[in-house]
Amino acid sequence: MNNEIITAENLSKRYRRYKKREGLAGSIVSLWKREYEEKTAVDRISLSVSKGEFVGLIGPNGAGKTTLIKMLTGIIAPSAGRLQVLGYYPNDMKNEFKKKYAVVMGQKSQLFFELTLNDTLRLFQAIYEIPEKDYRESKAYFTELFGLEKLMDVQVRTLSLGERMKMELMAALLHGPEVLFLDEPTIGLDAVASKQIRGFLKEINERRGTTILLTSHYMEDIKTLCGRTVVINGGRKLYDGETETLFERYQRNKRITAAFSEPTEVLWNAEEPVRILEDSPCKKVYEVPKEEGKRFLERLMSYEPTDIGIEEEEIGTVVERIYEEGAHA
């Protein structure tokens, strides 16, 4: 039995954008002659996603991730290629299709800020034609899951960013979509709120079997949630495979930060593969190969730092390395 619910073959999106010369003269000239340039946002991407998968889409800004999400949800039409989601061509925007998926964009809200949470959910119940029994069950489940019991009668505009994102997810999931598209849902959130959102998404995927496609610039989102990762750069797919394999192969360094209570000079052998990023009297930041991390930390601890921070390489750095080495999977 074919378990694929998203199938894209050689999917492309090209569009023209207007170029205007600077100043008043440029505006006058453009009245008679306009110049355009063609931009390829997505370039012949093929992708298949099976039911229940949690897939991460990563890449630098402008890589084509959001454009791909918009094509998968029918917001924009592809310029070329074949696309099918849940048995539908998304851009037909049939009501039956729209009731089977949900999309949450971290930089755009679907909520009505003057309404309370209760009224917002009632509005979504009407939009998606959710039977009363199903509505009450879903509302109770997500209210408890997101811990929103005390906020149901307050206006959306009074919520914090973290609370609003929980509400965005609750509204999106109320009708029980089979597929959830997430475009940077943790953008701007603090560490605590981001961790909570990741926990909620993991439970929804595992307990409800919701298929999730996630774009994010935050390494922790991808590594914690996504068993599979697709890397996109310049509109092209560079990698499609296991997340663990991706980072084992291409995430080669760690960023180590040490803070000291008084000015400290840290000494090391010049031949060691350590790159110093910051060397102020009470704070040191190093880039160290992963295989040297343990040994370097043992040495660093001998200087008795008051605090140690260890970070993975940024997604942008990993993607650049993949692009430079021409990796495909």
Contacts in CASP RR format, 6 or more apart in sequence:
PFRMAT RR
TARGET T0000
AUTHOR 0000-0000-0000
METHOD contacts of the structure
MODEL  1
MNNEIITAENLSKRYRRYKKREGLAGSIVSLWKREYEEKTAVDRISLSVS
KGEFVGLIGPNGAGKTTLIKMLTGIIAPSAGRLQVLGYYPNDMKNEFKKK
YAVVMGQKSQLFFELTLNDTLRLFQAIYEIPEKDYRESKAYFTELFGLEK
LMDVQVRTLSLGERMKMELMAALLHGPEVLFLDEPTIGLDAVASKQIRGF
LKEINERRGTTILLTSHYMEDIKTLCGRTVVINGGRKLYDGETETLFERY
QRNKRITAAFSEPTEVLWNAEEPVRILEDSPCKKVYEVPKEEGKRFLERL
MSYEPTDIGIEEEEIGTVVERIYEEGAHA
3 50 0 8 1.000
3 51 0 8 1.000
4 48 0 8 1.000
4 49 0 8 1.000
4 50 0 8 1.000
4 51 0 8 1.000
5 49 0 8 1.000
5 50 0 8 1.000
5 51 0 8 1.000
5 85 0 8 1.000
5 86 0 8 1.000
5 87 0 8 1.000
5 178 0 8 1.000
5 179 0 8 1.000
5 211 0 8 1.000
6 47 0 8 1.000
6 48 0 8 1.000
6 49 0 8 1.000
6 72 0 8 1.000
6 84 0 8 1.000
6 85 0 8 1.000
6 86 0 8 1.000
6 179 0 8 1.000
6 211 0 8 1.000
6 213 0 8 1.000
7 47 0 8 1.000
7 48 0 8 1.000
7 82 0 8 1.000
7 83 0 8 1.000
7 84 0 8 1.000
7 85 0 8 1.000
8 45 0 8 1.000
8 46 0 8 1.000
8 47 0 8 1.000
8 48 0 8 1.000
8 71 0 8 1.000
8 72 0 8 1.000
8 81 0 8 1.000
8 82 0 8 1.000
8 83 0 8 1.000
8 84 0 8 1.000
9 46 0 8 1.000
9 81 0 8 1.000
9 82 0 8 1.000
9 83 0 8 1.000
10 44 0 8 1.000
10 45 0 8 1.000
10 46 0 8 1.000
10 80 0 8 1.000
10 81 0 8 1.000
10 82 0 8 1.000
11 42 0 8 1.000
11 44 0 8 1.000
11 45 0 8 1.000
11 46 0 8 1.000
11 47 0 8 1.000
11 68 0 8 1.000
11 71 0 8 1.000
11 78 0 8 1.000
11 80 0 8 1.000
11 81 0 8 1.000
11 82 0 8 1.000
11 83 0 8 1.000
12 40 0 8 1.000
12 42 0 8 1.000
12 43 0 8 1.000
12 44 0 8 1.000
12 45 0 8 1.000
12 78 0 8 1.000
12 79 0 8 1.000
12 80 0 8 1.000
12 81 0 8 1.000
13 40 0 8 1.000
13 41 0 8 1.000
13 42 0 8 1.000
13 67 0 8 1.000
13 71 0 8 1.000
13 76 0 8 1.000
13 78 0 8 1.000
13 79 0 8 1.000
14 38 0 8 1.000
14 39 0 8 1.000
14 40 0 8 1.000
14 41 0 8 1.000
14 79 0 8 1.000
14 80 0 8 1.000
15 38 0 8 1.000
15 39 0 8 1.000
15 41 0 8 1.000
15 79 0 8 1.000
16 36 0 8 1.000
16 37 0 8 1.000
16 38 0 8 1.000
16 39 0 8 1.000
17 36 0 8 1.000
17 37 0 8 1.000
17 39 0 8 1.000
18 30 0 8 1.000
18 34 0 8 1.000
18 35 0 8 1.000
18 36 0 8 1.000
19 35 0 8 1.000
19 36 0 8 1.000
19 37 0 8 1.000
20 26 0 8 1.000
20 27 0 8 1.000
20 30 0 8 1.000
20 34 0 8 1.000
20 35 0 8 1.000
21 29 0 8 1.000
21 30 0 8 1.000
21 35 0 8 1.000
40 234 0 8 1.000
40 235 0 8 1.000
41 62 0 8 1.000
41 64 0 8 1.000
41 67 0 8 1.000
41 235 0 8 1.000
42 64 0 8 1.000
42 67 0 8 1.000
42 68 0 8 1.000
42 71 0 8 1.000
42 78 0 8 1.000
42 235 0 8 1.000
43 234 0 8 1.000
43 235 0 8 1.000
43 236 0 8 1.000
44 80 0 8 1.000
44 81 0 8 1.000
44 236 0 8 1.000
45 68 0 8 1.000
45 232 0 8 1.000
45 235 0 8 1.000
45 236 0 8 1.000
45 237 0 8 1.000
46 237 0 8 1.000
47 68 0 8 1.000
47 230 0 8 1.000
47 237 0 8 1.000
47 240 0 8 1.000
49 55 0 8 1.000
49 211 0 8 1.000
49 213 0 8 1.000
50 211 0 8 1.000
51 178 0 8 1.000
51 209 0 8 1.000
51 211 0 8 1.000
52 205 0 8 1.000
52 209 0 8 1.000
52 210 0 8 1.000
52 211 0 8 1.000
52 212 0 8 1.000
53 211 0 8 1.000
53 212 0 8 1.000
53 227 0 8 1.000
53 228 0 8 1.000
54 201 0 8 1.000
54 205 0 8 1.000
54 211 0 8 1.000
54 212 0 8 1.000
54 214 0 8 1.000
54 225 0 8 1.000
54 226 0 8 1.000
54 227 0 8 1.000
54 228 0 8 1.000
55 212 0 8 1.000
55 213 0 8 1.000
55 214 0 8 1.000
55 226 0 8 1.000
55 227 0 8 1.000
55 228 0 8 1.000
55 229 0 8 1.000
55 230 0 8 1.000
56 213 0 8 1.000
56 214 0 8 1.000
56 215 0 8 1.000
56 216 0 8 1.000
56 222 0 8 1.000
56 225 0 8 1.000
56 226 0 8 1.000
56 228 0 8 1.000
56 229 0 8 1.000
56 230 0 8 1.000
56 243 0 8 1.000
57 65 0 8 1.000
57 68 0 8 1.000
57 69 0 8 1.000
57 213 0 8 1.000
57 214 0 8 1.000
57 215 0 8 1.000
57 229 0 8 1.000
57 230 0 8 1.000
57 232 0 8 1.000
58 65 0 8 1.000
58 215 0 8 1.000
58 216 0 8 1.000
58 217 0 8 1.000
58 222 0 8 1.000
58 229 0 8 1.000
58 230 0 8 1.000
58 231 0 8 1.000
58 232 0 8 1.000
58 315 0 8 1.000
58 319 0 8 1.000
59 65 0 8 1.000
59 217 0 8 1.000
59 231 0 8 1.000
59 232 0 8 1.000
59 233 0 8 1.000
59 315 0 8 1.000
59 316 0 8 1.000
59 319 0 8 1.000
60 233 0 8 1.000
60 315 0 8 1.000
60 316 0 8 1.000
60 319 0 8 1.000
60 320 0 8 1.000
62 234 0 8 1.000
63 232 0 8 1.000
63 233 0 8 1.000
63 234 0 8 1.000
63 235 0 8 1.000
63 319 0 8 1.000
64 232 0 8 1.000
64 234 0 8 1.000
64 235 0 8 1.000
65 183 0 8 1.000
65 215 0 8 1.000
65 232 0 8 1.000
66 105 0 8 1.000
66 183 0 8 1.000
66 215 0 8 1.000
67 76 0 8 1.000
67 235 0 8 1.000
68 232 0 8 1.000
69 103 0 8 1.000
69 181 0 8 1.000
69 183 0 8 1.000
69 213 0 8 1.000
69 215 0 8 1.000
70 76 0 8 1.000
71 77 0 8 1.000
71 78 0 8 1.000
71 83 0 8 1.000
71 90 0 8 1.000
71 91 0 8 1.000
72 83 0 8 1.000
72 85 0 8 1.000
72 90 0 8 1.000
72 181 0 8 1.000
72 213 0 8 1.000
73 85 0 8 1.000
73 90 0 8 1.000
73 101 0 8 1.000
73 103 0 8 1.000
73 181 0 8 1.000
74 90 0 8 1.000
74 91 0 8 1.000
74 93 0 8 1.000
76 91 0 8 1.000
77 91 0 8 1.000
78 91 0 8 1.000
83 89 0 8 1.000
83 90 0 8 1.000
85 97 0 8 1.000
85 101 0 8 1.000
85 179 0 8 1.000
86 97 0 8 1.000
86 100 0 8 1.000
86 101 0 8 1.000
86 178 0 8 1.000
86 179 0 8 1.000
88 94 0 8 1.000
88 96 0 8 1.000
88 97 0 8 1.000
90 97 0 8 1.000
99 128 0 8 1.000
99 129 0 8 1.000
99 175 0 8 1.000
99 177 0 8 1.000
100 177 0 8 1.000
100 178 0 8 1.000
100 179 0 8 1.000
101 177 0 8 1.000
101 178 0 8 1.000
101 179 0 8 1.000
101 180 0 8 1.000
101 181 0 8 1.000
102 172 0 8 1.000
102 173 0 8 1.000
102 175 0 8 1.000
102 176 0 8 1.000
102 177 0 8 1.000
102 179 0 8 1.000
102 180 0 8 1.000
102 181 0 8 1.000
103 172 0 8 1.000
103 180 0 8 1.000
103 181 0 8 1.000
103 182 0 8 1.000
103 183 0 8 1.000
104 110 0 8 1.000
104 168 0 8 1.000
104 169 0 8 1.000
104 172 0 8 1.000
104 180 0 8 1.000
104 181 0 8 1.000
104 182 0 8 1.000
104 183 0 8 1.000
104 185 0 8 1.000
105 183 0 8 1.000
105 184 0 8 1.000
105 185 0 8 1.000
106 165 0 8 1.000
106 168 0 8 1.000
106 183 0 8 1.000
106 184 0 8 1.000
106 185 0 8 1.000
106 187 0 8 1.000
107 183 0 8 1.000
107 184 0 8 1.000
107 187 0 8 1.000
109 164 0 8 1.000
109 168 0 8 1.000
110 168 0 8 1.000
110 171 0 8 1.000
110 172 0 8 1.000
111 120 0 8 1.000
111 156 0 8 1.000
111 164 0 8 1.000
111 167 0 8 1.000
111 168 0 8 1.000
111 171 0 8 1.000
112 120 0 8 1.000
112 123 0 8 1.000
112 156 0 8 1.000
113 155 0 8 1.000
113 156 0 8 1.000
113 157 0 8 1.000
114 155 0 8 1.000
114 156 0 8 1.000
114 157 0 8 1.000
115 123 0 8 1.000
115 155 0 8 1.000
115 156 0 8 1.000
116 152 0 8 1.000
116 153 0 8 1.000
116 154 0 8 1.000
116 155 0 8 1.000
116 156 0 8 1.000
117 148 0 8 1.000
117 151 0 8 1.000
117 152 0 8 1.000
117 153 0 8 1.000
117 154 0 8 1.000
117 156 0 8 1.000
117 167 0 8 1.000
118 152 0 8 1.000
118 153 0 8 1.000
120 156 0 8 1.000
120 167 0 8 1.000
120 171 0 8 1.000
121 135 0 8 1.000
121 139 0 8 1.000
121 170 0 8 1.000
121 171 0 8 1.000
121 174 0 8 1.000
124 130 0 8 1.000
124 171 0 8 1.000
124 174 0 8 1.000
124 175 0 8 1.000
125 135 0 8 1.000
125 174 0 8 1.000
128 174 0 8 1.000
128 175 0 8 1.000
130 138 0 8 1.000
130 174 0 8 1.000
130 175 0 8 1.000
135 174 0 8 1.000
138 173 0 8 1.000
138 174 0 8 1.000
138 175 0 8 1.000
138 176 0 8 1.000
139 174 0 8 1.000
142 148 0 8 1.000
142 169 0 8 1.000
142 170 0 8 1.000
142 173 0 8 1.000
142 174 0 8 1.000
143 149 0 8 1.000
143 152 0 8 1.000
143 170 0 8 1.000
145 200 0 8 1.000
145 203 0 8 1.000
146 166 0 8 1.000
146 167 0 8 1.000
146 169 0 8 1.000
146 170 0 8 1.000
146 200 0 8 1.000
147 166 0 8 1.000
148 163 0 8 1.000
148 166 0 8 1.000
148 167 0 8 1.000
148 170 0 8 1.000
151 159 0 8 1.000
151 163 0 8 1.000
151 167 0 8 1.000
156 164 0 8 1.000
156 167 0 8 1.000
159 167 0 8 1.000
161 188 0 8 1.000
161 189 0 8 1.000
161 193 0 8 1.000
162 189 0 8 1.000
162 193 0 8 1.000
162 196 0 8 1.000
162 197 0 8 1.000
165 185 0 8 1.000
165 186 0 8 1.000
165 189 0 8 1.000
165 193 0 8 1.000
165 197 0 8 1.000
166 196 0 8 1.000
166 197 0 8 1.000
166 200 0 8 1.000
168 185 0 8 1.000
169 185 0 8 1.000
169 197 0 8 1.000
169 200 0 8 1.000
169 201 0 8 1.000
172 180 0 8 1.000
173 180 0 8 1.000
173 204 0 8 1.000
173 210 0 8 1.000
176 208 0 8 1.000
176 210 0 8 1.000
177 210 0 8 1.000
178 210 0 8 1.000
178 211 0 8 1.000
179 210 0 8 1.000
179 211 0 8 1.000
179 212 0 8 1.000
179 213 0 8 1.000
180 204 0 8 1.000
180 210 0 8 1.000
180 211 0 8 1.000
180 212 0 8 1.000
180 213 0 8 1.000
181 212 0 8 1.000
181 213 0 8 1.000
182 201 0 8 1.000
182 212 0 8 1.000
182 213 0 8 1.000
182 214 0 8 1.000
182 215 0 8 1.000
182 216 0 8 1.000
183 215 0 8 1.000
184 215 0 8 1.000
184 216 0 8 1.000
184 217 0 8 1.000
185 197 0 8 1.000
185 201 0 8 1.000
185 214 0 8 1.000
185 216 0 8 1.000
186 193 0 8 1.000
186 194 0 8 1.000
186 197 0 8 1.000
186 198 0 8 1.000
186 216 0 8 1.000
186 218 0 8 1.000
186 221 0 8 1.000
187 217 0 8 1.000
189 197 0 8 1.000
194 218 0 8 1.000
194 220 0 8 1.000
194 221 0 8 1.000
198 220 0 8 1.000
198 221 0 8 1.000
198 224 0 8 1.000
198 225 0 8 1.000
201 212 0 8 1.000
201 214 0 8 1.000
201 225 0 8 1.000
202 224 0 8 1.000
202 225 0 8 1.000
204 210 0 8 1.000
204 212 0 8 1.000
205 211 0 8 1.000
205 212 0 8 1.000
205 225 0 8 1.000
212 225 0 8 1.000
214 221 0 8 1.000
214 222 0 8 1.000
214 225 0 8 1.000
214 226 0 8 1.000
216 222 0 8 1.000
216 315 0 8 1.000
217 315 0 8 1.000
217 316 0 8 1.000
218 315 0 8 1.000
219 312 0 8 1.000
219 313 0 8 1.000
219 314 0 8 1.000
219 315 0 8 1.000
222 229 0 8 1.000
222 243 0 8 1.000
222 315 0 8 1.000
223 243 0 8 1.000
223 247 0 8 1.000
223 312 0 8 1.000
226 243 0 8 1.000
227 242 0 8 1.000
227 243 0 8 1.000
227 244 0 8 1.000
228 240 0 8 1.000
228 241 0 8 1.000
228 242 0 8 1.000
228 243 0 8 1.000
229 239 0 8 1.000
229 240 0 8 1.000
229 241 0 8 1.000
229 242 0 8 1.000
229 243 0 8 1.000
229 246 0 8 1.000
230 237 0 8 1.000
230 239 0 8 1.000
230 240 0 8 1.000
230 241 0 8 1.000
231 237 0 8 1.000
231 238 0 8 1.000
231 239 0 8 1.000
231 240 0 8 1.000
231 246 0 8 1.000
231 319 0 8 1.000
231 322 0 8 1.000
232 238 0 8 1.000
233 319 0 8 1.000
233 322 0 8 1.000
233 323 0 8 1.000
238 319 0 8 1.000
238 322 0 8 1.000
238 323 0 8 1.000
238 326 0 8 1.000
238 327 0 8 1.000
238 328 0 8 1.000
239 246 0 8 1.000
239 322 0 8 1.000
239 327 0 8 1.000
239 328 0 8 1.000
239 329 0 8 1.000
240 329 0 8 1.000
241 329 0 8 1.000
246 318 0 8 1.000
247 312 0 8 1.000
247 318 0 8 1.000
249 327 0 8 1.000
250 318 0 8 1.000
250 321 0 8 1.000
250 322 0 8 1.000
250 325 0 8 1.000
250 327 0 8 1.000
251 290 0 8 1.000
251 312 0 8 1.000
251 313 0 8 1.000
251 318 0 8 1.000
252 289 0 8 1.000
252 290 0 8 1.000
252 313 0 8 1.000
252 321 0 8 1.000
253 287 0 8 1.000
253 288 0 8 1.000
253 289 0 8 1.000
253 290 0 8 1.000
253 313 0 8 1.000
254 287 0 8 1.000
254 288 0 8 1.000
254 289 0 8 1.000
254 290 0 8 1.000
254 293 0 8 1.000
254 310 0 8 1.000
254 311 0 8 1.000
254 312 0 8 1.000
254 313 0 8 1.000
255 277 0 8 1.000
255 285 0 8 1.000
255 286 0 8 1.000
255 287 0 8 1.000
255 288 0 8 1.000
255 310 0 8 1.000
255 311 0 8 1.000
255 312 0 8 1.000
255 313 0 8 1.000
256 285 0 8 1.000
256 286 0 8 1.000
256 287 0 8 1.000
256 288 0 8 1.000
256 293 0 8 1.000
256 296 0 8 1.000
256 297 0 8 1.000
256 300 0 8 1.000
256 308 0 8 1.000
256 309 0 8 1.000
256 310 0 8 1.000
256 311 0 8 1.000
257 283 0 8 1.000
257 284 0 8 1.000
257 285 0 8 1.000
257 286 0 8 1.000
257 307 0 8 1.000
257 308 0 8 1.000
257 309 0 8 1.000
257 310 0 8 1.000
257 311 0 8 1.000
258 266 0 8 1.000
258 283 0 8 1.000
258 284 0 8 1.000
258 285 0 8 1.000
258 286 0 8 1.000
258 300 0 8 1.000
258 303 0 8 1.000
258 305 0 8 1.000
258 307 0 8 1.000
258 308 0 8 1.000
258 309 0 8 1.000
259 282 0 8 1.000
259 283 0 8 1.000
259 305 0 8 1.000
259 306 0 8 1.000
259 307 0 8 1.000
259 308 0 8 1.000
260 281 0 8 1.000
260 282 0 8 1.000
260 283 0 8 1.000
260 284 0 8 1.000
260 303 0 8 1.000
260 304 0 8 1.000
260 305 0 8 1.000
260 306 0 8 1.000
261 282 0 8 1.000
261 306 0 8 1.000
262 282 0 8 1.000
263 281 0 8 1.000
263 282 0 8 1.000
264 281 0 8 1.000
264 282 0 8 1.000
264 284 0 8 1.000
264 303 0 8 1.000
264 305 0 8 1.000
266 284 0 8 1.000
266 300 0 8 1.000
266 303 0 8 1.000
268 274 0 8 1.000
268 296 0 8 1.000
268 299 0 8 1.000
272 292 0 8 1.000
272 296 0 8 1.000
273 288 0 8 1.000
273 289 0 8 1.000
273 292 0 8 1.000
274 286 0 8 1.000
274 287 0 8 1.000
274 288 0 8 1.000
274 292 0 8 1.000
274 296 0 8 1.000
275 286 0 8 1.000
275 287 0 8 1.000
275 288 0 8 1.000
276 284 0 8 1.000
276 285 0 8 1.000
276 286 0 8 1.000
276 287 0 8 1.000
277 285 0 8 1.000
277 286 0 8 1.000
277 287 0 8 1.000
278 284 0 8 1.000
278 285 0 8 1.000
279 285 0 8 1.000
286 296 0 8 1.000
288 296 0 8 1.000
297 308 0 8 1.000
297 310 0 8 1.000
300 308 0 8 1.000
301 308 0 8 1.000
END
